[in-house]
Amino acid sequence: MVNKKSLIIKVLTVTSMLFGVLIFLIITSNKPLEEVNKGSDNDQELSSSELIIPTKEYILKNGFPKNEKGETYGPDMGNLILDEPVLSLTEGENGVLGYIYRPKGISSPSELEEYNKSREKSTPLYLQDGETVIGTYYFN
């Protein structure tokens, strides 16, 4: 028969190892933009094919980052900053995160209402480059 004490120790050891791996994955997947952009040329190649989400702290300190076309991108900053990025972070179909182009030239509620009536029911979801399609965003 298995000793209960040794079984508990084994279960706790495995659980703590899994918890450690989970914490590592969470920390490394949410690196601030500064850390993502540091490093070797390989890091740069990887980041061009992966979604980069700048932290709010980074944006407050440095402003919205720009892609190779000079377009700004990032999450909604609420009332923390007046400027809005050209590419806004949003969640698309099946929980995929990516960027959509925000509408241009809308300055009043009536213009927004007209825009909502005339727009397509969906739009592509992009990486921060504004070109690589990674999913679809459906308007409500």
C-alpha positions in Angstrom: 0.0 0.0 0.0 1.2 3.5 -0.8 2.2 5.7 2.1 -0.3 8.6 2.2 2.4 11.1 3.3 4.6 10.3 0.4 1.7 10.4 -2.0 0.7 13.9 -0.7 4.3 15.1 -1.1 4.4 13.8 -4.7 1.1 15.5 -5.6 2.2 18.8 -4.0 5.6 18.6 -5.8 3.9 18.1 -9.2 1.3 20.7 -8.5 3.9 23.3 -7.5 6.0 22.5 -10.7 2.9 23.0 -12.9 2.1 26.2 -11.0 5.7 27.4 -11.6 5.4 26.7 -15.4 2.1 28.5 -15.5 3.5 31.6 -13.8 6.5 31.5 -16.2 4.2 31.3 -19.2 2.1 34.2 -18.0 5.1 36.4 -17.3 6.8 35.8 -20.6 3.7 36.2 -22.7 2.9 39.6 -21.3 6.4 41.2 -21.7 6.3 45.0 -22.0 7.1 46.3 -25.5 10.5 47.5 -24.3 11.5 43.9 -23.4 10.0 42.5 -26.6 12.0 44.9 -28.7 15.3 44.2 -26.9 17.6 41.4 -27.9 18.9 39.8 -31.0 17.7 40.0 -34.6 15.9 36.7 -34.0 13.7 38.4 -31.4 12.8 41.1 -34.0 11.9 38.4 -36.6 9.7 36.6 -34.0 7.9 39.8 -32.9 7.0 40.6 -36.5 4.9 37.4 -36.8 3.5 37.6 -33.2 1.0 40.0 -31.7 2.7 42.8 -29.7 0.5 44.5 -27.1 2.2 47.4 -25.5 1.5 47.9 -21.8 -0.3 50.9 -20.6 2.8 51.9 -18.6 4.8 51.8 -21.8 2.3 54.0 -23.7 2.1 56.6 -20.8 5.9 56.8 -20.8 6.6 56.7 -24.6 3.3 57.1 -26.4 1.8 54.6 -28.8 4.4 52.5 -30.7 4.4 52.7 -34.5 4.6 49.9 -37.0 6.8 50.1 -40.1 4.1 52.1 -42.0 4.2 54.7 -39.2 0.7 53.7 -37.9 0.2 53.8 -34.1 -1.2 50.7 -32.4 -2.3 49.7 -28.9 -5.1 49.1 -26.4 -7.8 51.5 -25.3 -6.3 53.9 -22.7 -9.6 55.2 -21.4 -9.2 58.6 -19.9 -5.4 58.2 -19.3 -4.4 59.6 -22.7 -6.3 61.8 -25.2 -4.7 60.4 -28.3 -6.1 57.2 -29.9 -4.1 54.7 -32.0 -4.8 54.1 -35.7 -4.9 50.4 -35.0 -7.0 49.6 -31.9 -6.6 46.4 -29.9 -9.8 44.3 -29.8 -11.0 40.8 -29.4 -12.3 39.0 -32.5 -14.0 35.8 -33.3 -13.1 32.9 -31.0 -11.3 35.1 -28.5 -8.5 36.0 -30.9 -6.8 39.3 -30.0 -5.7 41.7 -32.7 -6.0 45.1 -34.1 -8.7 46.8 -36.2 -8.5 50.2 -38.0 -10.5 52.7 -36.2 -13.0 54.8 -38.2 -11.6 58.1 -39.5 -13.4 61.4 -39.5 -16.1 60.7 -37.0 -16.7 63.6 -34.7 -20.3 63.5 -33.6 -22.8 60.9 -32.4 -24.9 61.3 -35.6 -21.8 60.6 -37.8 -21.1 57.5 -35.7 -24.7 56.3 -36.2 -24.5 56.8 -40.0 -21.1 55.0 -40.0 -22.6 52.0 -38.0 -25.5 51.8 -40.5 -23.3 51.8 -43.6 -20.4 49.6 -42.5 -19.7 46.0 -43.2 -20.8 43.4 -40.6 -17.1 42.4 -40.0 -13.6 43.6 -40.6 -10.2 41.8 -40.6 -8.3 41.5 -37.4 -4.6 42.3 -38.0 -1.2 42.0 -36.3 0.3 45.4 -35.3 1.7 45.7 -38.9 -1.8 46.5 -40.2 -1.4 43.9 -43.0 -1.2 40.4 -41.6 -4.7 39.1 -41.1 -5.1 36.9 -38.1 -8.8 36.7 -37.7 -12.1 38.5 -38.0 -13.9 41.1 -35.9 -17.7 41.1 -36.0 -19.5 44.3 -35.2 -22.5 44.0 -32.9 
